[in-house]
């Protein structure tokens, strides 16, 4: 276990380096830059600004300086767009917001998704199954930019229960709608995965053995079927969790939460290189971390998997 | 008569089982009656699709969701058919237990042996905690699992197939049931392990007075185990009687056919209607196929320290032999002995790690792809699973024709079709099947397709890799006959790989016994049976059940202690020479000695020293 984590960390270093260099090159290759505006700046001014941000240096030097700053000072540099703010500021402000609604979305998606999926599998080809499948298909086909206005329509304009936007330090009434809008499609995926893998497990030989032992249906499912049925769901949950906690631009914009998702997308439009790189690296680190967590959970669930 | 009725544990009356499928209703069991008395072993024999398993699945309440059963199933005097699951759970697992064919997948992978066993005790008895663990250990010891204490905390994947079946039996016996239903309990196991499991079940029957329902296709197993036998076919009863009646005085044609088609290791040339033509080497070119010290190693990643390490697994560890034109060499051995790997290495389907294969005087190993492909025309293979080894999207005629398109592109489509039709007729496939797909054919027919595909180029060598193992005995006999016919017509050489010694003796001129990638004995087919020299060969032959109750029950079995060593164990070669391990000569390689002309035996310690 320990050596497994050490090895994973060791593999993470080159992976992140490749990620940084590849994103850097991609951005460099795209035409235009952060200071390209409709009315062109005077060349001297542009030159001065580019010099200030180190954009005149050779590419290799730029990459090297960037990596060096990230590694030694944990400094992702200043934002090119928001003049007085650093990338660290933007992340430390936006990430807690998306983290909050992301974790709630995760919990909600797991609880509802798993229940739907498992019930559907156990009651295979009954009304309960069809209903659960119907709900998850419905949740899947409603994209969040449709979901969000519907939610606002219902809960803000008709029922007047919830505020239509804002964050307000993450008070519960401000979190509910972003969570529902973000989590429904994840929930639907979890339900579908859980249903099909549970169906497969229920058809396996060891379930027949468990039944032959005289175990009640409840115990057959809880003790014998659940763990193996969760495997595909868990491998989906790693990347899904990262996706949820790094936020969604639709949710951030529609509910004005001030989360990181909108900064990420805006940075791409604005050619805000440093913000984009910073968030890319954050997502990269989170992805590697949670894939490792998934592997550890895997090994815990299935003794046949050895962490190697 | 009333006495007999009272003592009957399970009674099935006029049972019908049907399944609703998308293709309509399938009647799997039609009006079956049976009863099993206390302490009796009833054999239910039949080929695949005879409904023998479904009868007992119904009794255990394990019928698939689309299944429907009518009739009566009485456990003592209680009707259990149609009982609620809650009520049935008081009987199944407690008074009536079941073990299954595939021990590898029948245990829950994420639970330890202990947890799976104590679960049964907690469910049906008041035994808990340490007492439950103690009782589980007692039963593991009773089923003679090696190192029983350690097994308790192991997971199923850490145990071999035989050990898992022992765990299944121990688990089924924990509550000392009155009836144990065993559904093909040894079919997936090696023959030596099968012998031990059968002995064990017989012992439990006698000591605990447990009734056993033994469902099997294997007449040899039945001869050994059963007091009474019921023969089933297509969901109905064919014949019933004591073991002696069924074996020595069968009434029904089907029973007679089953007995006739069953190959016997003590009576070669029996299962088929024709005899193997004895091999005549006069005027034969000896430079046909020469295999010289072939080795195949696979690198296995082993977790040790921070970084994984690669350890070679010796699947084939220095095998040499020659094959003559028109001859059949049988390769036998238990699972993991490297028989399939060896055959594939000979055909260069797996490149050998070391050693040389030469074919008609020129080397096969080390050729590039193009040169090798030219030779493939003469080197063909027939696989074990006939359905899975055919492309499901190609008609059988297209599958058979494919080699022609590769090797004879100049042939016209019409000629190819004519040739395919001719070959289909030759292997016994009706012409109207020409446009059928593999899933529309039976297992035996698909295997005929596989043989036709291999034979279409009229090759000189065909490898049959467990080619008849998945087939019912009656079909098996026909396929063996077909292979013998083809051999004579085309002067074909065969490498016939099988785990079944009786079949191998039926079809092979010479037999090679493999153990952990090494030849332990190689001799003429009669010689190796009449005068086996190596302890492993002796054990193997003594473990094969003979479908004759009197002979079978009187036979003495040779048991070699210990489990199969891991092929990664560097001392695995010395499995039969513990004296060298004791003398610390760990690098010693046992020689292959020619004890008689043509009879080779690997060096070994005396049998008496191996049997403790």
Interface residues (C-beta under 8 A of the other chain):
Chain A: X3 X6 X7 X124 X125 X204 X205 X206 X208 X209 X210 X211 X212 X213 X214 X215 X216 X217 X223 X224 X227 X228 X301 X302 X303 X304 X306 X307 X308
Chain B: X60 X61 X62 X65 X85 X86 X88 X89 X90 X91 X92 X93 X94 X97 X98 X100 X102 X105 X106 X107 X108 X109 X110 X111 X119 X120 X123 X124 X155 X157 X168 X171 X301 X303 X305 X306 X307 X308
